[in-house]
Each structure stands twice: as structure tokens, then as C-alpha cells.
Amino acid sequence: MRAEKKQLVQDIRGLMGLSTGFFLIGYKGLTAAEFTDLRNRLAALGGECHVVPNRLFKRAAALAGISSLEPVEVAGDNAMICGGHDVAAVAKAVKAYAKENEKAPIRLGVVDGHVLTADQVGELAELPPREVLLAQLLGVLQAPASNLVRVLNAKLASVVYVLNAYLKKKEQAA
């Protein structure tokens, strides 16, 4: 392999390491303005879009340790979308763009080394934002503790009610 191609493979591998996931979309037929629009949308989320040759993409994935991508056929003119702190938000932007632009179909996604189909990328895009998921998780973690406190308070309150009833009965008897 020539030195330029080796450098391209290393560059693509570096792009794969920008976040926990990346996506491959088709771009054949997109105008420069449409491509710029996609890049601007992704830049707002901290993402990037790069045109990648398929063979070099597969080699970079192998070097990055993404062995699950080996049996997947990668064909056509493809662009790799990577970066961003929230993979679901980037997936949402990719899905929205693919829906608006039939010339940019989602080919596949890779999240934490697992290959996702286009449908699975769409499902990932339907997830709520990261902050909402963290809030839901916090609520789930706090629920048992708050339920325990309620149960203990209820038991304590029932003891207090029994003691108050006993005191009232004593006062009435005296």
C-alpha cells in the first residue's frame, strides 16, 4: 500500500476514535450546498462528515478493532459521520437528513464496536436526549430509597397512633 493510502487509513481510524459511534451514509447525487448543509447540522452537535473510500474504511475499521464490520458489505459512494458527545443526537440528525434527502440513505452505524443496520440507527435516533435518560436513571435509582423511607415512616406513624390512642384511653379512664 502506498504511503498516501496508509496515511488515509490512519486518518480514518483517528476519526473512528472521535466518539463511541459513527455512521455511514450514501452521498451520490448530493449537491455541494446539500453536503454543506449536512456538515453544518453535524458541526452544531460536534460531529463531522468525511467522504471515505470503502476499502480504506474497512481497513481502518480492522485496525481500530471493529471486527464485526468485516462480514458487512460496504458498497457505493459513502461518507462517514463521526464525533459528537451524544451518539443518539448525531443519529437523530443523520436520520432527519436522510428523511429529507433521499440521495443520502443511511447505510450502517457502529456504536461501541457493534454494527447497526439502517433501521437500528433509526431506533437509536428515537432515544430521548442523554440528559433525559440520565434523569430517568436517577429516578429509577432513587425510587427504592424513597419507598423505604415512606414504609419506615408509615410504620413509625402507626406506632405513634397506637401510643396516642393508648394515652387518650388512659386519660379518659382517669
ABEGO torsion letter per residue (X at the ends): XBAAAAAAAAAAAAAAAABABBBBBBABGBBAAAAAAAAAAAAAAGBBBBBBBAAAAAAAAAAAGBAAAAABBBBEBBBBBBEEABAAAAAAAAAAAAAABAABBBABBBBGGBBBBAAAAAAAAABBBAAAAAAAAAAAAAAAAAAAAAAAAAAAAAAAAAAAAAAAAAAAAX
